[in-house]
Amino acid sequence: MAATMSRTLCAREITKKTRAADIELLYPTDIFSGCHNKYLSHTGRFIRHLEDFLQVKRKKLDVDGLFRRQSIAGGASLKNYLDTVSISTSIFSNTC
C-alpha cells in the first residue's frame, strides 16, 4: 500500500508541475460512437476521473470529420482510407 501511495503522490506531484503547460485531453467522439454501452460506461468513468485528476475538461474531436475537411485523402472517409491503405500494404508485404 505504501508503494501505491508513493506512486500516486509522485504522479500528482508531476501533474502539478506540468499543469502550467497547456494540457488537452482529446476525446475522439466518432471513434467511440459505435461502441457498446457497457464499454462506454467504463470509458466514460475513466475519462471523468482523468479530467478530475488533470483538472481539465475533454475536448471533443471528430477525427473523421477533420480528416475529410483537410482533404488528406481527397475527401475520402478515414475508414475508407485506412481500409484501402491496409489492403495495399498487405498486398505489397505479401509480394516482397
N, C-alpha and C positions, 0 to 999 in steps of 0.2 A: 504494500500500500504506500509506503514511503517513496518508493521508486516512481509510482504512478503520480503521486503528488508533486514530486520534484520535476517530472516531465511536464506536468500541467503548468506549474508555476513558470518553468522555463519557457514554455510555449507562450504563455500570457505575457511574460516579460519581453520576449521577442516581438510579439504582436504590438505591444505598447510602443516599442521603438520604431516599428515600421508603419505605425498608424499615421505618422506625419506624412508619409508618402501617399499618393493617391491610390487607393485600393478599389478596384472594381470587381464585383462578383457577377460575372456574366452568366445568365440563365438562358440557355437555348430553348425557347418555347416550342419551336417546331420539332425539335428532336424528341421532346417528351410528349408531344401531342398524341402519339399512337400507343402510349404505354398503358398497361393495366392499372386500375385504381389502387390495387394493393401496392404496386411498385411506387406509384406517385405519392401515396400516403407516407411511405418510408422516406422517399426522396424529399418531399415537402418538409417533413420534420427535420431532416438533416440540414437542409438549406436554411430553415429558420434558426437552428442552433448556430450554424455558421455565421449568419447575419448578426445574431446577438454577440457572438464571440468576437467577430471582427468589427462590430459596431458600424456596419454598412448595410445598405439595402441592395438586393439583387437588381441588376439591370437586365431587363428582358431583351432578348436578342433573337431575331428571326434570321437564322443562318441562311436558309434557302432564299428568303426574300432579298437579303443582302447580296447573295451570290448572283441572283438574277439581275438585280438593279445595277450591279457593277459589270454586267455582261462578261463575266470571266470566261464562260464557255458559249459565247454567242447567244445568251439569254436562256440557255437550257437550265433545267432544274438541277439542283445539286445531286439529287438521287440519280437522275438520268446520266449526268456526267460521271459520277462515281461508278455506276454500272458499266458504262462504256469504257472507262479507264481500266477498271478491274478486268473486264473481258479482254481488252487489248493487252494488258500486262500479262495476263495468264496465258494468252496465245503466244505472246512474244517469249515468255520464260520457258514455255514448253518446246519452242523450236530451237532454242540455243543449246 
